[in-house]
């Protein structure tokens, strides 16, 4: 594709070279550049890839996209390379990639979901109801990329713009007429989703998270970036009960459809009272929905808790906005299951064990309170915290589990480059604050901790293994090794003859 075709919707300055240069592909990793490629120089937090301009030119790069001037001697040494300057190369890369892959988002109904909690579950629910209505759906998010017959993992909830556009091209070429994706605050801030306009944007809720070095400088900044989604969609489906909704929507340009339980004015409302559903393979809820015209109907969700009701409300709103009938909406909500999100592992008739991705204080508290409603004999929590991450999560999760769990098994999560003993010590600091008399055991190896939980389970126990959820690896000192908890639990149950 000619460079001038890629530049159609961008403001730029041609520093040197020719706009008729043929571009074979787009790169932002200097190690991957091949002849004829366009290399995007990005100013990162750790390094500035403008420093690799001469290296990529030597590999055959035909075009350099720059954000700041290159030294005169570097330019002089690259007489055959076209150089184009942009105000922001991250933003430019998004639009260049959009054009390179033929603007695939325009070929699908785009639904973007943002919020602190519930993004993954809500995207799965929306996917389920769209599929029940006969749509061919692609999905992008924390659990990876899904489209009919395919699934693969991702490194980021919202991939880098080039990868995202490549994925959207795959989905469109596979015949998908809809795409549901998680939109992280960093994905918006880092221009990963620039150039994409959504038919529907969804806001689930907001809690302090992702605040610190390399993330957001404050809660207000975090909230502000989340809110940018509602300047990039036709309809915003938003949680009217969340106290941050009004501030988050400041400057929105979309039509709004609201959902909630307690807000005085809301389009779709769930009853405050709900019924618990439980069998060997499912913990769920049933609630009464009131629609804008006053019509009421009962809704069943195959996942437990108040948070599942909120996620279901968001899904119902999306379905209504997209013109879906009631039958596929309700069918999808009954069948929707999410790997690693309150996922039961049915290995025993005597006790219940489940895995969940809860890895911060708010998610842990919400999960434990939800599981308490099912009146277990004991509520046991197996958890650790990630290394090289904020210690506030460790204190918070420790405090919540000390207060709300009957027994805790402290173990590793993804330690990365920290010692598991140091992480557990921080968790214990939080536990001491929550309940000095809390009962717990320390088992540093997570596989040993899983075995301990199963070996010591009592009849009627509910065991929540939290923190890793869908993840299929364990990260120790930067080395990832296979570790999929559902399979490990099932294997051990088979080996030991758990009944």
N, C-alpha and C positions, 0 to 999 in steps of 0.2 A: 504494500500500500504506500502511496506517496505521502511524504511528510505533510504537504499542504492539506491533504484530506483529513489527516489526524488533527490538524490545528484549527479546523473550521470554527469551533465554538470557544476558542481560547484567546486571551490577550497575551501577546508575546512580543519580544524583540529579536529579530534575526541578527545575531552578532557576526556570523560569517557563514558562508556556504550557500546552499541552494535549496529552495522549498520543494523542488521536484526530486529530491533525494528519495530513493526507494528504501522503505523500512521493512525489514523481514520479521522483527519481533521487538518487544519492549522488555527492558531489564532494569532492575534496581539493585541486583546483587552482582558485583563486579566479577565474581568467580564464574558466572554463568553466561557471560556475554559471548556471542558468536558473530561472525562477519555479517554486516548489514544491519545490525541491531541498533536500537535507540536506547541509550543508557541514561537513566534519570538520576541525577546527582541529588541526594537527599542530605539535609543537615539533621543528623540524629542527636540523641542525648549522649551517646558514647563516641561517635565518630562522624566525620563529615566526608561523604563519599565524593565530594569534589576533588579530594586528594588523589582519587584513583583515575582521574580523567586520562592521563597519559597511558596508564595500564590498559584501560578498556579500548583506547584508540589502537594500541598495539595489537589487540585481539581482533580488530576489524570493525569496531563500532563505527557506524556511519553518521550517527547523530548523537550529540550530547545535549541534554536538557539541564540547564543550570539555574540556580537561584541567586548566586552572587558571582561577581566577576572572577574569572580565572587569571592567574598571573600572566603578564604579557609574554614571558618566555615559554609558558606552557601552550598558550594559543599559537605562538609562532611555530611551535614544534608540531602542530596539528593542522597543517594547511588544507588537507583534504577532508577534514571532518566538519560537518555542519553543526553549528552551535546556536542554540535557541535559549533565550533567557525568559524566565517567568517570575512573577512575584512569589509564588509558592510552587515548588516542584512536586510536593505531595498532591496538591489540588490538580496540578497539570497532569500528573501520572494517572489520576482517576479518570479524567476526561479523555486523555490519550488512549487509555485502555478501553474505555467505553466505546470510542470510535473504532479502535482496532478490532474489537470483537463484534462489531455491527450492532451496537445498542440493544443487547438481548433483553434487557428489562422491559423494553417497549412491547415485546412479544408476549408478555405474561402479566397477569394480575399480581401486583406486588403488595405484600402485606409485611410490614415491619413491626416488631414487638420490642419495646424497651422497658426498663424498670430494674430494680435491684434484685427482686425475687420473682420467680414465676415465669421468666421469659421462655425457658426451655419447655416447661410443661404446657404453657399456653400455645406455643408454636406447634407442639405435637397435637394438642386438642384441635386447633384450627385445621391442621393437615387432615386429621381424622374426619372432621365434618365435611371438608371439601371433597375428600375421596368418597365419602358416603353419598355425596351429591353427584358423583360421576366425574369429578375433575381429576386431571392428571397433575400431581403436585410434586414440586421440589421443595426441599427444606434445607436451610443452612443455619448452623448455630453451634452451641457448646458440644452437642453430641455428634457433630460432624455434618456431612452432606448426605442427604437422602434423595433419591428419585427412583422411579420404578425399576426394581431389579438391581439397584446399586446403593452402596454405602461406603464411605471412607471418612477417616478422622481428619480434624483440622487442628492447627496449633493455636488459633485464636478464635474466640466466639464470632467476631466479625473479621474475616480475612483481609489481608492487604488488598488494595483496590484492584491491582492487576489480577491476583488470584480470584477475587470475587467476580470480576467480569468474565474471567475464563470459566468459572463455575456456572454462572448464569447462562453463558453460551451453551455449556453442556446440557443444562436443564431444558433450554428452549429447543435445542437440536433433538433431544430425546422426546419431544412432543409435550412437555409440560405446559399447561395453560395458566398455571398459578405457581407462585413462589412465596413461601412463608419463611421469614428470616429473623433471627435475633439481631437487634441493632444496639451495640454497646455504646456507652458514652465516649469511650476512647475511639471507637470506630467512626463516630461522627467527628470528634475533635481532630483525629489524624487524617481526615478526608478519605477514609476508606470507602464511604458510601456516597461521596460526591458524584453528582451526575445521575443519581437514581431518584426517581419520584415515585412515591408509594400511593397506591389507591387507598389503602387504609394504614394508619399508624395506631399502635396500641400502647397505652401506658398502664403498667400493672401496679407499681407501688415504688416508694423510695425510702431508703434507709442509708445512714452513713456507711460508705464502703468505697473501696478503690481511691482512698485519699492518702497521699504520701508521695515519697520520691518516685519519679517515673510514672505517676498516675495523675491524680488531680490535687491541686493545691488546697482546696477547701470543699466543704459540702455544697456551698453555693455554686461553685464552678461546676462541680459534678452535676448538680441539678440543672444548671443552665444548658450544659451540653446535651443532656437527655432531652430537654425541651425543644432542641433544634429540629427533632424529627417532625414536630407539628407545624413546621414551616416548609415541610417537604412532602406533604401528603394531602389528599383530597378530603378525607374524613379522619378525624381523630376519635378513637374509642378510648375513653379515659375513666379511671377509677375515681368517682366523686367522693369516696370516703377517705382518700388519702389526704392528709393535711398539707402536703406539698403540691397538690394538683394546681391550685390557682397560680402559685409562683412559677411552677414549671411551664405553664401554658402562656406565660407572658410573651406577647409578640406572635402568637400563633396565627396562621393564615387559613386554617382548615375549618370545615364544619365539624361540630362536636356532637358525639353521641355518648351519653354517660351511663355508668352502671354503679351499683352499690347496694348497701343494706341499710345504712343509717342516714345518709344525706337527705335533707328535706326535699330536694328536687333532683330526680334521677329518672332517666328514660327506662332502664330495665332494673328492676329491684328483686332481690332474693329475700325470702322470709328470714327473720332472725332465728326462728326455730328450724332445725333440720333433723333428719332421721339418720341413724347410723346403719350401714349395710356391711355385713361381714360374712365371709366364708373362707375356706382354706386358701384360696388363691386371690382373694380380693378384700381390701378394706375400702369402703366407699361411703357416699352420702346421698341423700335425697332431699331436695328443697322445693319450695313453691316459688315460681317465677311470676312476677307481675309485669306485663308488657305496657307500652305507652297508652294503649287504648283501654287499659284496665283488665284485660283478659288475663286469667291465671291458669297455670298448668304446672304439673309436677315434673321435676327434672332429676334424673339419676346420673351420678358421676361415678366412674369406676376408680376413683382415688379419694382418699380420706381428707377430712378437715375443712376448716373455714377457708384456708388458702385455696383449696380446690374449688370451692364455691365461687370465689372471686375470679379464678382463672376460667371457670366455666361461663361466668357472666360475660367476661371479655370475649370469649369465643362465640357465645350466642349473639352478642352485638355485631361482631364481624360477619357472622353468617347472615344476619338480617340486613346489614349494609350491602352485602354482596347479593342479596335477593334469594338466598337459599330457603327452601321449604322447611317446616318444622321437623318432619320425619328424619331427614339426614342429619340435622343438627343434633337431635336427641340420640340417634343411633351412634353417631360419632362420639358423643360424650360418654356413652356407656362403654364403648370399646377402647377408647384412647388409653394407651399405656406408654409410659416413658421409662426407658432404661435408666436405672440408677436414681429414680425419683420415687420414693416410697414404693420400691419394687419388692414385692414379697418373693421369698425363696422357699417354696413349699416342701420342706424336707421332713416335717414332723407333725403328727397330730396332737402332740402334747404342748408344744410351744410354737410361737410365731417368730420368724426372723426376717428382717427386711434390710435393704440397703438404700441409702439416700445420699445425695450430694451436699447436704447441709454442711457448710464449712465456715460459717461465721455465727456470731451470737444471735442475731435476729432469726436466721433460718433455723438454728438449733432450737431456740425457744419455741418457735411456732410449731416445729415438728413434734417436740416432746409434749407440748400442751395438747396437740391433736391426738397423739397416741394415747394419752391419759384418758381420753373420753371412752376408750374401748375397755377400760377397767381391767388391766392386766394384773396378774398375781404380783409380778415385779416388772418394772420398766428398766431394762439394762441398756446402757449406751456404750458402744465401743467406738472410741475416737482418738484422734491425735490432731496436730495442726501442722501446716506447711512450714518448712524452713525458709529463711530469707524472705519472710513476709512480716507484716506488722504484728508486734507482740500483743496488740489490743485484742486481736482475735483469740489468742490463747487465754488471756485473762477472762474475756467475755464468755467463751465457750465453757471454760472451767467453772465459772460462777454459775452459769445457767444449769449445767449438768449436776452440780452439787446441790442446787436448790430443788430441781425438778425430777431427777432420776433416782431410782432406788439403789442403783449400783452402777459404777462406771469402770470400764476397763481402759486404762490409759495406754496408748501405744503410738506407733509412728504413723505419719501420713506421708507426704513427699518431703523428706528431710532436706533434700537438695544438699547444701554445703554446711548445714548445722548438725550438731550432735543431737540425737533423739533425746538423750538424757537432759540436755539443756532445755529443749522444747517442753518436755514433760514437767520440768521444774517450774516453768512459767505457767503451765496449765494448773499446777497444784497451787500456785499463788492465787489464781482466780478462784479455785475451789475453796480455799481457806476463807476467802471473803464471802462466798455464797453460803457455805455451811461447813463450819469447822469439824463437824461430826460426820461429814459425808463418807459413805463407804465406797472404796475403790481398790483396785489392784493395778500395779504397773507391770506391763508386759511389753517391752520395747519392740520385739519383732511382731509385725502385724499378723502374719500367718499364725504364729503361736497364739496371738490374742483371739483370732477367730476360732481356733481349736478350743481354747479355754472357754469361750462363751458357749459353744455347743456342748462341751463336756459337762459344764456346770449348770446348764439350763434346768429350770424347775418347771413343773407342769403349770401351764397358764401364763408363763413368762412371755413378754414381748421384748425381743432383742433388736435394737436399732444399731446397725453398723453404718456410721456416717462419715462424711468427708470426701470419699473418693467416688462413690456412686457408679457412674458409667465408665470411669477411667479404667484402662486396660494395662496400666503399668504402675511400677513403684520407682520413685526417683531417689536414689542415694548417691550423694556426691556427684551429681550431674549425670549419672548413668541410669538409664531407664531399662528396667527388666520387666517381663510380662507379669501382670498381677491383676486378674479380673476376678473380683470378689465373688460374684455369683457362681462362677465355675468352681472356684476353690472351696466354697461352702458346700456345693453339691458333691464334689469329689470326696470331701472328708466325710460327709454324711453317708455316702455309699460305702466307703472303706470301713467305717465304724458301725454300720448297721443302725443308724439312728431311726427310731420309730416315731 
